[in-house]
Amino acid sequence: QVRVVESGGGLVQPGGSLRLSCAASGFIFSNSAMRWYRQAPGKERELVAQITYTGGSTYYADSVKGRFTISRDNSENTVYLQMNSLKPEDTAVYYCNAALFPGSWGQGTQVTVSS
């Protein structure tokens, strides 16, 4: 059974940093690209970042480019999202997702950026 568990969210002031983690199980992690999405209240879920199965290529939404970094550790079946220079508009529930199993979602982790 495919499972992803996100962690690392919290309350942070504007300009601060957080590192999100996503532990995956139930599939061959190193075979799948991984994605981070976010959903703010009243808005649709949006793709934030993606990393290929080898980690050799990444994609970022324009809104986070230069501030967020996606990475993965295939030996730990974990994908990360380092978020720097956080803004209030980054406030959302963040979800990770395996490209090979797009219908499998975790509970997400809440990120709140506020002074």
All heavy atoms as an XYZ file, in Angstrom:
875
protein
N       0.851     -1.190      0.000
C       0.000      0.000      0.000
C       0.886      1.239      0.000
O       1.742      1.406      0.853
C      -0.893     -0.003      1.222
C      -1.852      1.171      1.287
C      -2.740      1.108      2.515
O      -2.668      0.158      3.293
N      -3.568      2.115      2.682
N       0.644      2.120     -0.967
C       1.416      3.352     -1.065
C       1.053      4.272      0.095
O      -0.123      4.489      0.395
C       1.139      4.047     -2.398
C       1.815      5.410     -2.444
C       1.593      3.173     -3.561
N       2.081      4.798      0.735
C       1.853      5.706      1.847
C       2.896      6.805      1.825
O       4.086      6.539      1.598
C       1.912      4.951      3.165
C       1.502      5.761      4.375
C       1.415      4.897      5.630
N       0.922      5.658      6.767
C       1.474      5.671      7.973
N       2.553      4.951      8.186
N       0.955      6.379      8.949
N       2.456      8.038      2.063
C       3.367      9.172      2.225
C       2.959      9.907      3.493
O       1.772     10.100      3.745
C       3.357     10.120      1.011
C       3.966      9.443     -0.197
C       1.963     10.612      0.682
N       3.956     10.300      4.278
C       3.709     10.987      5.538
C       4.553     12.255      5.571
O       5.788     12.187      5.616
C       4.049     10.088      6.736
C       3.796     10.828      8.044
C       3.231      8.795      6.690
N       3.864     13.393      5.569
C       4.542     14.673      5.589
C       4.742     15.159      7.017
O       3.915     14.888      7.893
C       3.725     15.725      4.823
C       3.417     15.375      3.388
C       2.084     14.648      3.209
O       1.539     14.118      4.190
O       1.589     14.620      2.063
N       5.834     15.899      7.228
C       6.111     16.467      8.552
C       6.986     17.702      8.390
O       7.514     17.958      7.305
C       6.807     15.436      9.445
O       8.046     15.051      8.902
N       7.107     18.458      9.473
C       8.011     19.601      9.484
C       7.350     20.956      9.387
O       8.037     21.980      9.446
N       6.043     20.991      9.222
C       5.363     22.276      9.148
C       5.320     22.964     10.488
O       5.739     22.423     11.518
N       4.805     24.188     10.468
C       4.696     24.948     11.711
C       4.420     26.399     11.438
O       4.110     26.799     10.311
N       4.527     27.195     12.504
C       4.334     28.638     12.420
C       5.704     29.309     12.343
O       6.578     29.023     13.178
C       3.577     29.133     13.654
C       3.432     30.637     13.822
C       2.615     31.229     12.681
C       2.794     30.965     15.177
N       5.888     30.175     11.370
C       7.162     30.855     11.192
C       6.903     32.297     10.789
O       5.879     32.600     10.151
C       8.015     30.119     10.129
C       7.344     30.134      8.777
C       9.419     30.674     10.060
N       7.800     33.181     11.167
C       7.659     34.588     10.806
C       8.079     34.806      9.359
O       8.877     34.039      8.807
C       8.512     35.449     11.733
C       8.031     35.477     13.161
C       8.795     36.471     14.013
O       9.881     36.927     13.654
N       8.249     36.816     15.166
N       7.562     35.854      8.736
C       8.010     36.181      7.373
C       9.532     36.324      7.331
O      10.139     36.893      8.237
C       7.318     37.513      7.098
C       6.078     37.463      7.931
C       6.478     36.747      9.185
N      10.114     35.756      6.276
C      11.567     35.738      6.149
C      12.233     34.529      6.753
O      13.429     34.308      6.540
N      11.474     33.745      7.475
C      12.024     32.564      8.129
C      12.119     31.364      7.207
O      11.825     31.444      6.004
N      12.548     30.249      7.797
C      12.760     29.017      7.028
C      12.106     27.834      7.711
O      11.956     27.812      8.936
C      14.263     28.744      6.890
O      14.914     29.764      6.175
N      11.746     26.854      6.895
C      11.277     25.567      7.370
C      11.783     24.495      6.418
O      11.996     24.764      5.224
C       9.745     25.495      7.413
C       8.997     26.167      8.554
C       7.496     26.098      8.309
C       9.352     25.550      9.887
N      11.937     23.287      6.950
C      12.291     22.143      6.113
C      11.223     21.069      6.287
O      11.050     20.537      7.394
C      13.651     21.574      6.495
C      14.159     20.519      5.518
C      15.332     19.765      6.098
N      16.078     19.022      5.097
C      16.837     17.958      5.360
N      16.964     17.536      6.612
N      17.476     17.338      4.387
N      10.531     20.774      5.205
C       9.520     19.735      5.217
C      10.139     18.405      4.812
O      11.049     18.360      3.984
C       8.377     20.075      4.271
C       7.701     21.434      4.454
C       6.519     21.559      3.485
C       7.262     21.648      5.881
N       9.614     17.336      5.381
C      10.042     15.983      5.030
C       8.830     15.164      4.628
O       7.719     15.397      5.107
C      10.729     15.309      6.221
O      11.880     16.010      6.622
N       9.055     14.195      3.769
C       7.991     13.282      3.359
C       8.583     11.886      3.296
O       9.464     11.614      2.462
C       7.435     13.676      2.005
S       6.342     12.444      1.272
N       8.117     11.024      4.173
C       8.563      9.633      4.216
C       7.600      8.783      3.402
O       6.395      8.803      3.649
C       8.614      9.146      5.655
N       8.140      8.047      2.440
C       7.306      7.255      1.543
C       7.530      5.766      1.777
O       8.623      5.343      2.157
C       7.627      7.601      0.096
N       6.492      4.974      1.528
C       6.590      3.520      1.661
C       5.560      2.865      0.757
O       4.644      3.524      0.249
C       6.370      3.097      3.119
O       5.092      3.494      3.572
N       5.727      1.564      0.545
C       4.758      0.810     -0.240
C       5.034      0.766     -1.723
O       4.239      0.189     -2.480
N       6.143      1.354     -2.144
C       6.519      1.300     -3.558
C       8.029      1.504     -3.653
O       8.680      1.860     -2.667
C       5.771      2.354     -4.385
C       6.076      3.789     -4.018
C       6.944      4.558     -4.787
C       5.485      4.388     -2.909
C       7.217      5.875     -4.456
C       5.750      5.703     -2.564
C       6.623      6.455     -3.345
N       8.564      1.271     -4.844
C      10.004      1.458     -5.032
C      10.259      2.947     -5.226
O      10.077      3.495     -6.322
C      10.516      0.627     -6.225
C      10.211     -0.859     -5.984
C      12.016      0.839     -6.405
C      10.553     -1.762     -7.139
N      10.673      3.569     -4.152
C      10.791      5.025     -4.109
C      11.703      5.552     -5.214
O      11.393      6.557     -5.853
C      11.324      5.430     -2.735
C      11.477      6.893     -2.521
C      10.361      7.695     -2.272
C      12.730      7.492     -2.541
C      10.492      9.061     -2.059
C      12.872      8.854     -2.326
C      11.756      9.636     -2.086
N      12.804      4.859     -5.449
C      13.792      5.349     -6.415
C      13.309      5.251     -7.861
O      13.997      5.736     -8.761
C      15.099      4.580     -6.243
O      14.887      3.184     -6.410
N      12.133      4.677     -8.075
C      11.569      4.583     -9.422
C      10.642      5.740     -9.769
O      10.203      5.853    -10.918
C      10.782      3.273     -9.599
C      11.681      2.081     -9.804
O      12.906      2.216     -9.861
N      11.088      0.907     -9.894
N      10.322      6.570     -8.791
C       9.283      7.572     -8.994
C       9.781      8.990     -8.792
O      10.448      9.289     -7.803
C       8.124      7.323     -8.034
O       7.086      8.274     -8.224
N       9.414      9.881     -9.728
C       9.553     11.297     -9.443
C       8.659     11.636     -8.249
O       7.649     10.968     -8.007
C       9.141     12.123    -10.647
N       9.024     12.664     -7.522
C       8.249     13.088     -6.353
C       7.901     14.564     -6.477
O       8.673     15.357     -7.037
C       9.039     12.832     -5.071
C       9.302     11.370     -4.783
S       7.812     10.399     -4.486
C       7.191     11.134     -2.983
N       6.752     14.896     -5.924
C       6.243     16.264     -6.042
C       5.802     16.796     -4.691
O       5.325     16.035     -3.859
C       5.058     16.296     -7.014
C       5.425     15.867     -8.412
C       4.186     15.525     -9.217
N       4.531     15.226    -10.622
C       3.752     14.546    -11.440
N       2.583     14.087    -11.023
N       4.127     14.321    -12.680
N       5.932     18.093     -4.526
C       5.320     18.812     -3.410
C       4.230     19.715     -3.976
O       4.456     20.442     -4.948
C       6.339     19.652     -2.656
C       7.208     18.889     -1.727
C       8.484     18.457     -1.950
C       6.890     18.477     -0.397
N       8.972     17.797     -0.844
C       8.002     17.790      0.132
C       5.759     18.604      0.414
C       8.021     17.240      1.412
C       5.771     18.059      1.697
C       6.898     17.390      2.180
N       3.068     19.635     -3.357
C       1.939     20.497     -3.678
C       1.595     21.312     -2.423
O       1.996     20.965     -1.319
C       0.705     19.671     -4.061
C       0.762     18.969     -5.373
C       1.429     17.752     -5.509
C       0.122     19.497     -6.492
C       1.460     17.091     -6.727
C       0.142     18.836     -7.716
C       0.809     17.635     -7.822
O       0.823     16.970     -9.025
N       0.798     22.335     -2.624
C       0.237     23.063     -1.484
C      -1.177     23.507     -1.813
O      -1.528     23.679     -2.975
C       1.104     24.259     -1.101
C       1.127     25.397     -2.107
C       2.129     26.459     -1.650
N       2.183     27.577     -2.591
C       3.068     28.568     -2.494
N       3.966     28.579     -1.509
N       3.056     29.545     -3.387
N      -1.947     23.665     -0.762
C      -3.318     24.138     -0.904
C      -3.618     25.151      0.188
O      -3.601     24.817      1.374
C      -4.310     22.986     -0.852
C      -5.736     23.401     -1.177
C      -6.641     22.219     -1.458
O      -6.358     21.092     -1.068
N      -7.730     22.471     -2.158
N      -3.882     26.364     -0.251
C      -4.243     27.431      0.673
C      -5.761     27.460      0.830
O      -6.486     26.994     -0.053
C      -3.732     28.764      0.151
N      -6.262     28.011      1.919
C      -7.715     28.064      2.128
C      -8.419     28.740      0.961
O      -8.031     29.827      0.527
C      -7.848     28.885      3.409
C      -6.565     28.675      4.130
C      -5.518     28.568      3.067
N      -9.443     28.076      0.443
C     -10.240     28.655     -0.626
C      -9.601     28.585     -1.999
O     -10.157     29.128     -2.961
N      -8.436     27.930     -2.085
C      -7.740     27.848     -3.368
C      -7.547     26.400     -3.787
O      -7.631     25.487     -2.967
C      -6.389     28.567     -3.292
C      -6.501     30.059     -3.068
C      -5.137     30.722     -3.182
C      -5.243     32.230     -3.042
N      -3.927     32.900     -3.190
N      -7.273     26.193     -5.044
C      -7.006     24.863     -5.547
C      -5.591     24.423     -5.170
O      -4.700     25.245     -4.936
C      -7.168     24.830     -7.070
C      -8.596     25.036     -7.549
C      -8.740     24.816     -9.042
O      -7.733     24.579     -9.715
O      -9.882     24.878     -9.520
N      -5.420     23.109     -5.104
C      -4.087     22.567     -4.844
C      -3.184     22.899     -6.032
O      -3.582     22.765     -7.195
C      -4.187     21.056     -4.650
C      -2.955     20.408     -4.081
C      -3.223     18.973     -3.675
N      -4.213     18.897     -2.603
C      -4.545     17.757     -2.003
N      -3.983     16.624     -2.370
N      -5.444     17.758     -1.041
N      -1.951     23.341     -5.735
C      -1.032     23.711     -6.796
C       0.296     22.993     -6.634
O       0.753     22.734     -5.511
C      -0.801     25.233     -6.812
C      -0.149     25.788     -5.566
C       0.274     27.250     -5.695
O       0.367     27.753     -6.837
O       0.542     27.873     -4.656
N       0.917     22.696     -7.761
C       2.236     22.071     -7.758
C       3.281     23.114     -7.378
O       3.343     24.175     -7.993
C       2.541     21.472     -9.129
C       3.917     20.832     -9.296
C       4.086     19.632     -8.373
C       4.133     20.434    -10.749
N       4.101     22.774     -6.413
C       5.143     23.687     -5.940
C       6.503     23.297     -6.508
O       7.247     24.154     -6.982
C       5.194     23.677     -4.399
C       6.378     24.496     -3.890
C       3.886     24.195     -3.819
N       6.824     22.001     -6.440
C       8.145     21.551     -6.874
C       8.090     20.076     -7.239
O       7.257     19.331     -6.725
C       9.187     21.773     -5.783
N       9.009     19.674     -8.095
C       9.112     18.272     -8.511
C      10.579     17.909     -8.667
O      11.393     18.749     -9.050
C       8.374     18.036     -9.826
C       8.548     16.613    -10.377
C       7.723     16.366    -11.611
O       6.491     16.416    -11.567
N       8.381     16.085    -12.716
N      10.880     16.649     -8.361
C      12.240     16.146     -8.542
C      12.161     14.791     -9.233
O      11.282     13.978     -8.921
C      12.973     16.055     -7.183
C      14.455     15.718     -7.375
C      12.288     15.079     -6.229
C      15.292     15.938     -6.126
N      13.041     14.570    -10.189
C      13.030     13.302    -10.916
C      13.478     12.155    -10.018
O      13.985     12.368     -8.917
C      13.949     13.383    -12.137
O      15.266     13.775    -11.706
C      13.431     14.380    -13.151
N      13.316     10.930    -10.496
C      13.582      9.767     -9.651
C      15.054      9.674     -9.246
O      15.368      9.149     -8.173
C      13.110      8.485    -10.331
C      13.860      8.092    -11.580
C      14.844      7.121    -11.548
C      13.559      8.684    -12.812
C      15.520      6.741    -12.693
C      14.231      8.322    -13.957
C      15.210      7.349    -13.898
O      15.881      6.986    -15.036
N      15.945     10.208    -10.083
C      17.368     10.200     -9.723
C      17.765     11.414     -8.916
O      18.850     11.458     -8.330
C      18.236     10.172    -10.983
O      18.002     11.385    -11.715
C      17.925      8.967    -11.845
N      16.918     12.416     -8.919
C      17.276     13.680     -8.284
C      18.062     14.605     -9.189
O      18.483     15.675     -8.770
N      18.211     14.211    -10.439
C      19.051     14.980    -11.333
C      18.394     16.195    -11.958
O      19.075     17.059    -12.542
N      17.079     16.290    -11.855
C      16.374     17.422    -12.451
C      15.244     17.852    -11.539
O      14.583     17.015    -10.911
C      15.826     17.035    -13.824
O      15.168     18.126    -14.434
N      15.021     19.149    -11.474
C      13.973     19.692    -10.615
C      13.142     20.714    -11.372
O      13.578     21.285    -12.381
C      14.559     20.358     -9.355
O      15.483     21.373     -9.760
C      15.266     19.351     -8.475
N      11.938     20.934    -10.843
C      11.034     21.959    -11.371
C      10.482     22.737    -10.190
O      10.207     22.152     -9.121
C       9.875     21.319    -12.137
C       8.683     22.227    -12.267
C       8.610     23.162    -13.296
C       7.655     22.206    -11.324
C       7.543     24.029    -13.388
C       6.585     23.069    -11.406
C       6.527     23.974    -12.452
O       5.469     24.840    -12.525
N      10.313     24.048    -10.372
C       9.723     24.889     -9.340
C       8.672     25.805     -9.947
O       8.848     26.322    -11.059
C      10.790     25.746     -8.660
C      11.842     24.950     -7.945
C      13.053     24.646     -8.545
C      11.620     24.479     -6.647
C      14.015     23.892     -7.896
C      12.579     23.727     -5.981
C      13.772     23.435     -6.625
O      14.725     22.682     -5.971
N       7.607     26.013     -9.217
C       6.647     27.028     -9.594
C       7.323     28.390     -9.515
O       8.209     28.613     -8.676
C       5.443     26.986     -8.653
N       6.902     29.299    -10.368
C       7.517     30.629    -10.393
C       7.439     31.319     -9.039
O       8.347     32.055     -8.654
C       6.838     31.494    -11.454
C       7.217     31.103    -12.870
O       8.223     30.394    -13.051
O       6.491     31.506    -13.802
N       6.378     31.052     -8.312
C       6.153     31.735     -7.040
C       7.165     31.347     -5.961
O       7.315     32.057     -4.970
C       4.738     31.460     -6.535
O       4.524     30.071     -6.399
N       7.859     30.212     -6.140
C       8.797     29.759     -5.112
C      10.220     29.651     -5.632
O      11.152     29.366     -4.857
C       8.361     28.398     -4.509
C       6.924     28.468     -4.010
C       8.543     27.267     -5.501
N      10.411     29.886     -6.910
C      11.726     29.725     -7.527
C      12.745     30.638     -6.832
O      12.476     31.814     -6.605
C      11.630     30.037     -9.013
C      12.702     29.415     -9.866
C      12.387     29.620    -11.341
C      11.174     28.838    -11.786
N      10.903     28.970    -13.232
N      13.900     30.073     -6.506
C      14.934     30.841     -5.824
C      14.802     30.864     -4.309
O      15.724     31.299     -3.620
N      13.667     30.388     -3.785
C      13.462     30.365     -2.328
C      13.324     28.943     -1.795
O      13.708     28.677     -0.654
C      12.192     31.154     -1.975
C      12.238     32.613     -2.387
C      11.032     33.376     -1.830
N       9.761     32.878     -2.357
C       8.774     32.409     -1.592
N       8.908     32.373     -0.281
N       7.637     31.993     -2.146
N      12.750     28.056     -2.590
C      12.523     26.671     -2.148
C      13.487     25.737     -2.876
O      13.829     25.966     -4.042
C      11.096     26.229     -2.472
C      10.012     26.876     -1.648
C      10.260     27.964     -0.829
C       8.720     26.371     -1.688
C       9.253     28.559     -0.069
C       7.701     26.937     -0.943
C       7.968     28.036     -0.141
N      13.864     24.672     -2.208
C      14.718     23.647     -2.808
C      14.169     22.274     -2.475
O      13.985     21.947     -1.295
C      16.166     23.755     -2.292
O      16.687     25.057     -2.570
C      17.044     22.717     -2.969
N      13.923     21.486     -3.518
C      13.463     20.113     -3.336
C      14.664     19.185     -3.454
O      15.552     19.405     -4.289
C      12.356     19.746     -4.352
C      11.748     18.377     -4.023
C      12.867     19.814     -5.783
C      10.505     18.052     -4.865
N      14.701     18.164     -2.618
C      15.772     17.172     -2.671
C      15.209     15.833     -2.224
O      14.095     15.759     -1.705
C      16.956     17.591     -1.792
O      16.564     17.695     -0.438
N      15.998     14.783     -2.427
C      15.533     13.455     -2.033
C      16.715     12.605     -1.586
O      17.844     12.820     -2.021
C      14.800     12.766     -3.179
C      15.644     12.435     -4.384
C      14.775     11.980     -5.549
N      14.089     10.714     -5.246
C      12.985     10.303     -5.884
N      12.452     11.057     -6.839
N      12.441      9.141     -5.564
N      16.409     11.650     -0.741
C      17.385     10.674     -0.288
C      16.787      9.299     -0.592
O      15.903      8.824      0.143
C      17.658     10.841      1.205
C      18.744      9.915      1.720
O      19.036      8.896      1.059
O      19.291     10.199      2.788
N      17.224      8.683     -1.656
C      16.634      7.400     -2.054
C      16.988      6.275     -1.091
O      16.297      5.266     -1.042
C      17.067      7.046     -3.471
C      16.336      7.865     -4.523
O      15.358      8.563     -4.223
N      16.816      7.801     -5.757
N      18.051      6.447     -0.316
C      18.395      5.426      0.676
C      17.463      5.481      1.881
O      17.348      4.494      2.617
C      19.841      5.592      1.134
O      19.997      6.791      1.881
N      16.803      6.626      2.080
C      15.880      6.811      3.200
C      14.423      6.903      2.762
O      13.546      7.109      3.600
C      16.248      8.083      3.983
C      17.611      8.024      4.641
C      17.653      7.047      5.809
O      16.589      6.770      6.395
O      18.755      6.556      6.115
N      14.180      6.764      1.455
C      12.810      6.881      0.913
C      12.139      8.170      1.373
O      10.961      8.178      1.777
C      11.954      5.683      1.335
C      12.346      4.397      0.636
O      13.282      4.377     -0.157
N      11.638      3.323      0.922
N      12.889      9.252      1.303
C      12.397     10.525      1.823
C      12.663     11.644      0.819
O      13.734     11.683      0.191
C      13.074     10.859      3.163
O      12.797      9.810      4.101
C      12.549     12.168      3.726
N      11.699     12.533      0.696
C      11.857     13.734     -0.116
C      11.702     14.939      0.812
O      10.933     14.893      1.773
C      10.851     13.769     -1.286
C       9.411     13.767     -0.794
C      11.113     14.948     -2.197
N      12.464     15.982      0.525
C      12.491     17.174      1.371
C      12.088     18.409      0.574
O      12.220     18.453     -0.647
C      13.900     17.389      1.928
C      14.443     16.211      2.697
C      15.292     15.288      2.091
C      14.114     16.021      4.032
C      15.788     14.211      2.797
C      14.617     14.938      4.743
C      15.448     14.035      4.108
O      15.936     12.963      4.807
N      11.635     19.417      1.310
C      11.411     20.732      0.727
C      11.971     21.760      1.694
O      11.400     21.989      2.758
C       9.921     20.989      0.462
C       9.619     22.270     -0.307
C      10.154     22.183     -1.744
C       8.118     22.557     -0.318
N      13.096     22.346      1.325
C      13.686     23.429      2.111
C      13.059     24.738      1.664
O      13.129     25.075      0.474
C      15.202     23.470      1.912
C      15.886     24.603      2.634
C      15.843     24.450      4.152
O      16.068     23.365      4.669
N      15.558     25.542      4.862
N      12.462     25.451      2.594
C      11.750     26.678      2.269
C      12.408     27.837      3.007
O      12.430     27.853      4.251
C      10.275     26.565      2.669
C       9.583     25.339      2.083
S       7.812     25.305      2.401
C       7.821     25.177      4.177
N      12.954     28.765      2.258
C      13.616     29.938      2.817
C      12.862     31.201      2.411
O      12.051     31.181      1.479
C      15.057     30.020      2.315
C      15.893     28.823      2.738
O      15.684     28.245      3.789
N      16.852     28.451      1.903
N      13.158     32.282      3.087
C      12.541     33.589      2.782
C      11.028     33.457      2.662
O      10.415     33.938      1.707
C      13.129     34.150      1.489
O      14.528     34.282      1.581
N      10.437     32.811      3.636
C       9.006     32.537      3.578
C       8.182     33.813      3.630
O       8.546     34.795      4.302
C       8.612     31.589      4.704
C       8.976     30.120      4.435
C       8.996     29.318      5.727
C       8.010     29.516      3.434
N       7.059     33.779      2.913
C       6.156     34.917      2.818
C       4.775     34.490      3.336
O       4.431     33.297      3.297
C       6.025     35.348      1.353
C       7.336     35.684      0.674
C       7.110     35.998     -0.795
C       8.419     36.326     -1.512
N       8.198     36.633     -2.954
N       3.966     35.442      3.757
C       2.616     35.085      4.201
C       1.834     34.301      3.147
O       1.026     33.419      3.492
C       1.978     36.433      4.492
C       3.130     37.304      4.876
C       4.268     36.854      3.998
N       2.075     34.589      1.882
C       1.350     33.883      0.820
C       1.800     32.441      0.639
O       1.210     31.692     -0.149
C       1.458     34.642     -0.510
C       2.864     35.010     -0.927
C       3.230     36.441     -0.526
O       2.912     36.862      0.615
O       3.880     37.119     -1.374
N       2.836     32.014      1.364
C       3.236     30.613      1.357
C       2.402     29.782      2.344
O       2.536     28.558      2.385
C       4.713     30.474      1.724
C       5.637     31.084      0.685
O       5.373     30.901     -0.526
O       6.606     31.754      1.093
N       1.574     30.449      3.113
C       0.736     29.748      4.072
C      -0.199     28.783      3.358
O      -0.941     29.175      2.455
C      -0.088     30.747      4.898
O       0.814     31.539      5.689
C      -1.078     30.035      5.812
N      -0.144     27.518      3.745
C      -0.936     26.477      3.085
C      -0.677     25.142      3.775
O       0.223     25.037      4.620
C      -0.553     26.364      1.617
N      -1.475     24.156      3.407
C      -1.151     22.780      3.753
C      -0.305     22.221      2.615
O      -0.674     22.341      1.441
C      -2.419     21.924      3.956
C      -2.039     20.489      4.303
C      -3.296     22.524      5.049
N       0.831     21.648      2.978
C       1.768     21.126      1.990
C       1.659     19.598      1.950
O       1.656     18.936      2.994
C       3.188     21.554      2.336
C       3.450     22.996      1.987
C       2.875     24.030      2.731
C       4.259     23.348      0.905
C       3.092     25.358      2.396
C       4.485     24.671      0.572
C       3.905     25.665      1.310
O       4.119     26.991      0.980
N       1.603     19.079      0.732
C       1.459     17.649      0.508
C       2.566     17.146     -0.406
O       2.968     17.849     -1.332
C       0.134     17.340     -0.192
C      -1.114     17.781      0.527
C      -1.633     19.052      0.335
C      -1.789     16.910      1.379
C      -2.795     19.450      0.976
C      -2.954     17.300      2.021
C      -3.446     18.565      1.813
O      -4.592     18.957      2.453
N       3.027     15.933     -0.167
C       3.910     15.312     -1.149
C       3.144     14.220     -1.888
O       2.101     13.747     -1.429
C       5.191     14.774     -0.513
S       5.009     13.251      0.411
N       3.659     13.857     -3.039
C       2.945     12.938     -3.920
C       3.949     12.244     -4.822
O       4.897     12.877     -5.302
C       1.919     13.724     -4.733
C       1.101     12.860     -5.648
O       1.410     12.730     -6.828
N       0.053     12.250     -5.115
N       3.732     10.960     -5.051
C       4.574     10.201     -5.953
C       3.974     10.258     -7.358
O       2.792      9.950     -7.542
C       4.677      8.756     -5.478
N       4.775     10.618     -8.322
C       4.277     10.762     -9.688
C       3.683      9.457    -10.230
O       2.740      9.487    -11.015
C       5.402     11.249    -10.594
N       4.234      8.325     -9.778
C       3.720      7.040    -10.256
C       2.377      6.680     -9.614
O       1.662      5.814    -10.114
C       4.726      5.924     -9.962
C       5.984      5.911    -10.823
C       6.917      4.794    -10.370
C       5.639      5.774    -12.289
N       2.033      7.358     -8.518
C       0.793      7.059     -7.786
C       0.097      8.376     -7.452
O      -0.023      8.756     -6.289
C       1.094      6.263     -6.516
C       1.829      4.983     -6.782
C       3.216      4.941     -6.671
C       1.160      3.845     -7.167
C       3.902      3.769     -6.932
C       1.834      2.670     -7.424
C       3.213      2.622     -7.316
N      -0.391      9.069     -8.465
C      -0.933     10.409     -8.253
C      -2.181     10.450     -7.386
O      -2.532     11.518     -6.893
C      -1.228     10.887     -9.680
C      -1.395      9.645    -10.480
C      -0.445      8.654     -9.880
N      -2.838      9.325     -7.181
C      -4.042      9.321     -6.361
C      -3.789      9.090     -4.889
O      -4.730      9.127     -4.086
N      -2.539      8.881     -4.508
C      -2.204      8.596     -3.115
C      -1.689      9.855     -2.435
O      -0.638     10.375     -2.804
C      -1.153      7.483     -3.045
O      -1.671      6.273     -3.555
N      -2.413     10.290     -1.426
C      -2.084     11.519     -0.714
C      -1.967     11.240      0.779
O      -2.668     10.396      1.328
C      -3.165     12.579     -0.935
C      -3.303     13.004     -2.353
C      -4.154     12.507     -3.298
C      -2.550     14.032     -3.010
N      -3.977     13.159     -4.493
C      -2.996     14.096     -4.342
C      -1.530     14.901     -2.602
C      -2.481     15.000     -5.276
C      -1.014     15.802     -3.526
C      -1.499     15.845     -4.850
N      -1.104     11.998      1.401
C      -0.994     11.952      2.852
C      -1.912     12.982      3.485
O      -2.753     13.589      2.817
N      -1.708     13.185      4.787
C      -2.556     14.136      5.514
C      -2.074     15.579      5.351
O      -2.796     16.513      5.677
C      -2.581     13.779      7.009
C      -1.386     14.267      7.824
C      -0.090     13.527      7.519
O      -0.078     12.490      6.850
N       1.021     14.066      8.012
N      -0.862     15.732      4.839
C      -0.307     17.067      4.659
C       0.279     17.615      5.949
O       0.081     17.068      7.043
N       0.998     18.724      5.815
C       1.561     19.419      6.975
C       1.293     20.911      6.813
O       1.514     21.480      5.748
C       3.055     19.099      7.149
O       3.540     19.667      8.375
C       3.890     19.602      5.991
N       0.792     21.526      7.873
C       0.392     22.936      7.818
C       1.610     23.842      7.963
O       2.404     23.685      8.907
C      -0.608     23.239      8.936
C      -1.004     24.703      9.046
C      -1.887     25.165      7.904
O      -2.867     24.497      7.558
N      -1.550     26.309      7.309
N       1.715     24.788      7.055
C       2.729     25.839      7.133
C       2.002     27.175      7.254
O       1.166     27.505      6.411
C       3.646     25.833      5.900
C       4.560     27.053      5.911
C       4.463     24.552      5.847
N       2.315     27.896      8.307
C       1.711     29.208      8.528
C       2.816     30.240      8.657
O       3.694     30.105      9.517
C       0.837     29.210      9.785
O      -0.180     28.199      9.665
C       0.167     30.571      9.978
N       2.768     31.240      7.791
C       3.773     32.309      7.809
C       3.071     33.587      8.262
O       2.234     34.138      7.551
C       4.414     32.509      6.430
C       5.534     33.550      6.524
C       4.943     31.186      5.902
N       3.411     34.006      9.448
C       2.721     35.157     10.033
C       3.575     35.779     11.118
O       4.311     35.084     11.822
C       1.380     34.718     10.629
O       0.736     35.786     11.295
N       3.442     37.100     11.251
C       4.146     37.787     12.333
C       3.236     37.915     13.550
O       3.653     38.454     14.580
C       4.609     39.161     11.863
O       3.518     39.897     11.344
